[in-house]
Amino acid sequence: MAEAPSLPYRTTGSTLLHPLSRLLGIPLDQVNFVACQLFALLAAFWFRIYLSPSHASSVVRHAFATLFGIYFAVFCFGWYSLHIFVLVMMSYGIMNLASISNIHSPLMIVTQKITTLAFQVHDGIGRQAEDLTAEQSRLAVKTRPSLLEYLSYLLNFMSIIAGPCSNYKDYIAFIEGRHVHMKLLEVNWKQKGYNRLPDPSPTGAVAYKLCITLVSLLLFLTLTKSFPVTYIIDNQFINKTSFMSRLGYLYVVTQASKPKYYFAWTLADAVNNAAGYGFNGIDERGNFRWDLLSNLNIWNIETATSFKVYLENWNIQTAAWLKRVCYDRAPFHPTALTFILSALWHGIYPGYYFTFLTGILITLAARAIRNSCRHYFLSSEPLKVIYDIITWFVTQLAVCYTVAPFVLLAVEPTIKFYKSMYFHMHILGLLVLLVLPARRQDHPIKWLQNRFTENSVKNKKEK
């Protein structure tokens, strides 16, 4: 009797690449993911060259992007993934903002896009212009999208598998061929000696990102297997290793887990760039920027000297989504509400909630330390260097401590890990908040009183 395939090689998607999966010793779902993204990269080049706005209508471009996106989702996740399509159709009919369970990565991305578009349509149709922030006004959608536009935005092949989430107006401008032109018009090219607008090519950016992708893949295949995260809760490791050694290994194992994210997000960014999407103007040196959809800045992550800077450069588009749909709209305690929303969006594993609830504490404590202490170290360059070194060290360890439950997932190993760490970051964070003054947020009652006063004044003016 033939043996049943082991669990890592099972998938709800296509089994076409099962022999390759066994040959490489890599789970089939990961092989399917990489295969889809590489095929999407080739399709993106073809899309930019042969279905450019000058060669094909917007309808054709929308239809191609949508159909290929649905095919990739089915290949990776099977026909079961078509429930995403059903939810998308339902959301188009009722523009529902209800939360959607995060079963697969595509569903997580679709959740971001549905809520992003819903809020932007609400800003464009349901709110007064004077009530919007500058960014909300810029991104507001004043016309309900057609069904094809809606499906294309949510299910296009460039982002259906690994994202990133983008703004609806940017995507439509890309499909219609206005995306690059709009960004170029923000610069006075005559002062730079140009008689006409340049024609930036994404080839260099794509090649650079593919190099990062290749290095990340090699690191993932070597480091991740060499430093398993489960070792941090191994009884022998905990009992026979000193606290400082366990702390050092925690940093190493966290570093070893990063390349898979670097790989997936950078490859997804390259796919969008290859299709001609993601142009973001020019930098201070006059170089073309293709980072509108970039999801991470590796240098800023590895050199971050604050928890805030680290988070701002990790999963950038998700952070932007959380800011636009929650932080900027929360009536009170926006930091806590944003972290809670992030936990809900990620799924139901308890480890996610341990991570994001710990993140609230660490963020508030880091903010209090920065507001209370940083100005004392700005009087001289040596003091500033010392401050940066200390805050870099503490930030990196704080991140490792915070994200460990995200990988461990379950309650028991998470508690075991934090016990082995003596809950030191939790204790230090609470002490900081008790001792140092923090920037106070408006209390809910005070916020409601202010809103009532503002509305009363506004009504009187209108009368």
C-alpha positions in Angstrom: 0.0 0.0 0.0 1.4 3.4 -1.0 2.1 5.8 1.8 -0.1 8.9 2.0 1.7 12.1 1.3 3.0 13.9 4.4 1.1 17.0 5.5 3.6 19.6 4.2 3.0 18.4 0.7 -0.7 18.7 0.7 -2.5 21.7 -0.7 -6.0 22.7 -1.7 -4.5 24.1 -4.9 -3.0 22.4 -8.0 -0.9 19.3 -7.5 0.8 19.7 -10.9 4.1 20.7 -9.3 4.0 17.9 -6.7 7.1 16.1 -8.2 9.1 19.4 -8.0 8.0 19.9 -4.4 9.3 16.5 -3.4 12.5 17.0 -5.3 13.3 20.3 -3.6 11.9 19.2 -0.2 9.7 22.3 -0.1 6.0 22.3 0.8 3.8 22.2 -2.3 1.8 25.3 -1.3 5.1 27.3 -1.3 6.2 25.9 -4.6 2.8 26.9 -6.1 3.1 30.3 -4.7 6.6 30.9 -6.2 5.5 29.4 -9.5 2.5 31.7 -9.7 4.5 34.8 -8.9 7.2 34.0 -11.4 4.5 33.4 -14.1 2.8 36.6 -13.0 6.2 38.4 -13.5 6.3 37.1 -17.1 2.7 38.0 -17.7 3.3 41.5 -16.3 6.1 42.2 -18.8 3.8 41.0 -21.6 0.9 43.1 -20.2 3.0 46.2 -20.2 4.4 45.7 -23.7 1.5 44.2 -25.6 -1.5 45.5 -23.6 -0.2 48.9 -22.9 -2.8 51.7 -22.9 -1.7 52.7 -26.4 -2.4 49.1 -27.7 -5.5 48.1 -25.7 -8.5 49.7 -24.2 -9.1 50.0 -20.5 -11.8 47.3 -20.7 -9.4 44.8 -22.2 -6.7 45.6 -19.6 -9.2 45.2 -16.8 -10.6 41.9 -18.2 -7.1 40.4 -18.7 -5.9 41.4 -15.2 -9.1 40.0 -13.6 -9.2 36.7 -15.4 -5.5 35.9 -14.8 -5.9 36.9 -11.2 -8.7 34.4 -10.7 -6.7 31.7 -12.4 -3.7 32.3 -10.1 -5.9 32.1 -7.0 -7.4 28.8 -8.2 -4.0 27.4 -9.0 -2.6 28.3 -5.6 -5.6 27.6 -3.4 -8.0 25.5 -5.5 -11.6 26.0 -6.3 -12.2 26.6 -2.7 -10.7 30.0 -3.3 -13.7 31.0 -5.4 -15.5 31.9 -2.2 -13.4 35.0 -2.4 -15.1 35.8 -5.7 -18.5 35.3 -4.1 -17.6 37.7 -1.3 -16.4 40.2 -3.8 -19.6 40.1 -5.7 -21.6 40.4 -2.5 -19.5 43.4 -1.4 -20.1 45.1 -4.7 -23.8 44.7 -4.4 -24.0 46.1 -0.9 -20.7 47.8 -0.4 -20.5 45.9 2.9 -17.8 46.9 5.4 -18.2 43.7 7.5 -15.1 41.9 8.6 -14.0 38.9 6.6 -12.2 35.9 8.0 -8.5 35.7 7.0 -8.3 32.1 5.7 -5.8 32.8 2.9 -3.5 35.6 1.9 -5.6 36.6 -1.1 -8.6 37.0 1.2 -6.5 39.2 3.5 -5.5 41.4 0.5 -9.1 41.5 -0.7 -10.3 42.6 2.8 -7.8 45.5 2.7 -9.0 46.6 -0.8 -12.7 46.3 0.0 -12.4 48.4 3.1 -10.0 50.9 1.4 -12.4 51.5 -1.5 -15.5 51.6 0.8 -14.0 54.3 2.9 -12.7 56.2 -0.1 -16.2 56.0 -1.8 -17.7 57.2 1.5 -15.3 60.1 1.6 -16.1 61.1 -2.0 -19.9 60.6 -1.8 -21.0 60.7 1.8 -18.9 63.4 3.4 -18.4 67.1 3.0 -15.1 68.2 1.5 -14.3 70.4 4.5 -14.5 67.4 6.8 -11.7 65.5 5.0 -8.0 65.6 5.6 -5.8 66.5 2.7 -5.0 62.8 2.0 -8.6 61.7 2.3 -9.6 64.4 -0.2 -6.9 63.4 -2.6 -7.9 59.7 -2.5 -11.7 60.2 -2.3 -13.7 58.3 -5.0 -16.6 60.4 -6.2 -18.1 57.9 -8.7 -19.2 54.4 -7.9 -16.9 52.0 -9.9 -18.3 49.7 -12.6 -18.4 45.9 -11.8 -15.4 45.3 -14.1 -13.4 48.0 -12.5 -14.3 46.7 -9.1 -13.3 43.1 -9.9 -10.1 44.2 -11.6 -9.0 46.3 -8.6 -9.7 43.5 -6.2 -8.6 40.4 -8.2 -5.9 41.6 -10.6 -3.1 39.1 -11.2 -0.4 41.5 -10.0 -1.6 41.5 -6.4 -4.1 38.7 -5.9 -1.5 36.3 -4.4 0.7 38.5 -2.2 -0.6 42.1 -2.6 0.2 44.8 -2.0 -3.0 46.8 -1.4 -3.1 50.0 -3.4 -5.4 52.9 -3.6 -8.3 52.6 -6.1 -7.6 55.9 -7.9 -3.9 55.0 -8.4 -4.9 51.6 -9.9 -7.5 53.1 -12.3 -4.9 55.7 -13.4 -2.5 52.8 -14.1 -5.0 50.9 -16.2 -6.0 54.0 -18.1 -2.4 55.0 -18.8 -2.4 58.1 -16.6 -0.4 56.7 -13.7 3.2 57.6 -14.7 2.1 60.9 -16.5 0.4 62.1 -13.3 3.6 61.6 -11.2 5.8 63.2 -13.9 3.6 66.4 -13.9 4.5 67.0 -10.3 8.1 67.9 -11.4 9.1 71.0 -13.4 11.1 69.2 -16.1 12.0 72.4 -18.1 14.1 73.5 -15.1 15.9 70.2 -15.4 16.7 70.7 -19.1 14.0 68.5 -20.6 12.0 69.7 -23.6 9.3 67.0 -23.0 8.3 64.5 -20.3 10.8 61.6 -19.9 9.6 58.0 -20.3 10.8 56.1 -17.2 11.3 52.4 -17.6 10.8 49.9 -14.7 13.4 47.4 -16.0 16.2 48.6 -13.7 13.9 48.6 -10.7 12.6 45.2 -11.5 16.2 43.8 -12.0 17.3 45.3 -8.6 14.3 43.8 -6.8 14.8 40.4 -8.4 18.4 40.4 -7.0 17.0 41.1 -3.5 14.5 38.4 -4.1 17.1 35.8 -5.0 19.3 36.7 -2.0 16.3 36.5 0.3 15.4 33.1 -1.1 18.9 31.7 -0.6 18.9 33.0 3.0 15.5 31.6 3.7 16.5 28.1 2.4 19.6 28.1 4.6 19.1 30.2 7.7 15.5 29.3 8.5 16.2 25.6 8.6 19.4 26.2 10.6 17.7 28.2 13.3 14.2 26.8 14.0 12.0 29.1 16.0 10.6 26.3 18.1 14.1 25.9 19.7 13.3 29.0 21.9 10.8 26.9 23.9 12.8 23.7 24.0 13.1 22.6 27.7 16.8 21.7 27.5 17.6 25.0 25.8 15.7 27.0 28.5 17.1 25.1 31.4 20.7 24.9 30.4 21.2 28.3 28.6 21.7 31.6 30.3 19.2 34.4 29.9 21.6 36.5 27.7 22.3 33.5 25.5 18.6 32.9 25.0 18.1 36.6 24.2 20.9 36.4 21.6 19.4 33.3 20.0 16.0 35.0 19.9 17.6 37.8 17.9 19.2 35.3 15.5 16.1 33.3 15.0 14.1 36.4 14.3 16.6 37.5 11.7 16.5 34.1 10.1 12.7 34.3 9.8 12.7 37.6 7.9 14.0 36.6 4.5 10.7 34.8 3.6 8.9 38.1 4.0 11.6 40.0 2.1 11.3 37.4 -0.7 7.5 37.4 -1.0 7.0 41.2 -0.7 9.9 42.2 -2.9 8.8 39.7 -5.6 5.3 41.1 -5.5 6.6 44.6 -5.8 8.7 43.5 -8.9 5.6 42.0 -10.5 3.7 45.2 -10.2 6.6 47.3 -11.5 7.1 44.9 -14.5 3.5 45.7 -15.4 4.3 49.4 -15.3 2.6 50.0 -11.9 4.3 51.6 -8.9 6.0 54.7 -10.3 6.4 57.3 -7.6 8.1 60.3 -9.2 11.7 61.2 -8.6 13.9 61.3 -5.5 16.1 64.1 -4.2 18.9 63.0 -6.6 16.7 63.1 -9.6 16.4 59.3 -10.0 13.1 57.6 -10.9 11.3 56.0 -8.0 9.4 52.8 -8.4 8.4 52.4 -4.7 4.8 53.5 -4.7 3.8 49.9 -3.8 6.9 48.8 -1.9 6.1 46.9 1.2 9.3 47.2 3.1 12.6 49.2 3.3 15.2 46.6 4.4 17.9 49.2 5.4 15.5 51.2 7.5 14.2 48.0 9.2 17.7 46.8 10.1 18.9 50.2 11.3 15.7 51.3 13.1 16.3 53.2 16.3 12.6 53.2 17.4 9.7 50.8 17.4 7.7 53.4 15.3 10.4 53.6 12.6 10.6 49.8 12.5 6.8 49.4 12.0 6.7 52.2 9.4 9.1 50.3 7.2 7.7 46.8 7.7 4.7 45.8 5.7 4.4 49.4 4.6 1.2 49.1 2.6 -0.6 47.3 5.4 0.5 50.0 7.8 -0.8 52.6 5.4 -4.1 50.7 5.2 -4.4 50.6 9.0 -3.7 54.3 9.2 -6.3 55.2 6.6 -9.1 53.0 7.8 -8.5 53.1 11.5 -5.9 55.4 13.0 -7.0 58.5 11.2 -10.6 57.8 11.9 -10.5 56.5 15.4 -12.4 58.8 17.9 -10.1 57.9 20.8 -7.0 55.7 21.6 -6.1 55.3 17.9 -2.9 53.4 18.7 -4.6 50.7 20.7 -7.5 50.4 18.2 -5.2 50.1 15.3 -3.2 47.3 16.8 -6.4 45.4 17.7 -7.7 45.8 14.2 -4.4 44.4 12.9 -4.7 41.4 15.1 -8.3 40.8 13.9 -7.2 41.1 10.3 -4.4 38.6 10.7 -6.7 35.8 11.9 -7.7 33.8 14.9 -4.4 32.4 16.3 -3.9 33.5 19.9 -0.3 34.3 19.1 -1.4 37.2 16.9 -3.2 38.8 19.8 -0.3 38.3 22.2 1.9 40.1 19.6 -0.3 43.0 18.9 -1.4 43.6 22.5 2.2 43.5 23.5 2.9 45.9 20.6 0.5 48.5 22.1 2.5 48.4 25.4 5.8 48.6 23.7 4.7 51.4 21.3 3.3 53.6 24.1 6.4 53.0 26.3 8.8 53.8 23.4 6.9 57.0 22.7 7.1 58.0 26.3 10.8 57.4 26.5 11.4 59.3 23.2 9.4 62.3 24.3 11.0 62.5 27.7 14.6 61.6 27.0 15.6 62.1 23.4 16.2 65.9 23.6 18.9 65.4 26.2 21.1 63.6 23.7 20.8 66.1 20.9 23.2 68.6 22.3 26.3 66.9 20.8 27.1 64.4 18.1 28.8 61.8 20.4 25.7 61.8 22.7 23.5 61.4 19.6 25.5 58.4 18.4 25.3 56.8 21.9 21.6 57.4 21.9 21.2 55.8 18.5 23.2 52.8 19.4 21.3 52.2 22.6 17.9 52.7 21.0 18.8 50.5 18.0 19.8 47.7 20.4 16.7 48.0 22.5 14.4 48.3 19.4 15.7 45.2 17.9 15.3 43.2 21.1 11.8 44.7 21.7 10.7 43.6 18.2 12.1 40.1 18.7 10.3 39.8 22.0 7.0 41.2 20.6 6.8 39.1 17.4 7.8 35.7 18.9 4.1 34.7 19.6 3.3 35.6 16.0 5.4 32.6 15.0 4.6 30.4 17.9 0.8 30.9 17.3 -0.6 28.9 20.3 -1.2 30.0 23.9 0.9 27.4 25.7 4.2 27.9 23.8 3.7 31.7 24.0 3.3 31.7 27.8 6.3 29.3 28.0 8.4 31.6 26.0 7.5 34.7 28.0 8.1 32.9 31.2 11.6 32.0 30.0 12.1 35.7 29.2 10.8 36.6 32.7 8.2 38.9 31.0 11.0 41.5 31.1 9.7 43.7 28.3 6.2 43.7 29.7 7.5 44.7 33.1 9.8 47.4 31.8 7.1 48.8 29.5 4.6 49.1 32.4 7.3 50.7 34.6 8.1 53.3 31.9 4.4 54.2 31.5 4.0 54.6 35.3 7.2 56.7 35.7 7.4 58.8 32.5 4.8 61.2 31.3 3.1 60.2 28.0 1.3 62.3 25.5 -2.3 62.0 26.5 -5.1 61.0 24.1 -8.5 62.6 24.3 -10.9 60.6 26.6 -14.0 59.3 24.7 -16.3 61.5 26.7 -14.2 64.5 26.0 -14.1 63.6 22.3 -17.9 63.4 22.2 -18.2 66.7 24.0 -15.9 68.3 21.5 -17.8 66.8 18.5 -21.1 68.0 20.0 -19.7 71.5 20.4 -18.3 71.6 16.9 -21.6 70.4 15.4 -23.6 73.0 17.4 -21.4 75.8 16.2 -21.6 74.5 12.6 -25.4 74.3 12.8 -25.7 77.8 14.1 -23.5 79.1 11.2 -25.7 77.3 8.7 -28.8 78.8 10.1 
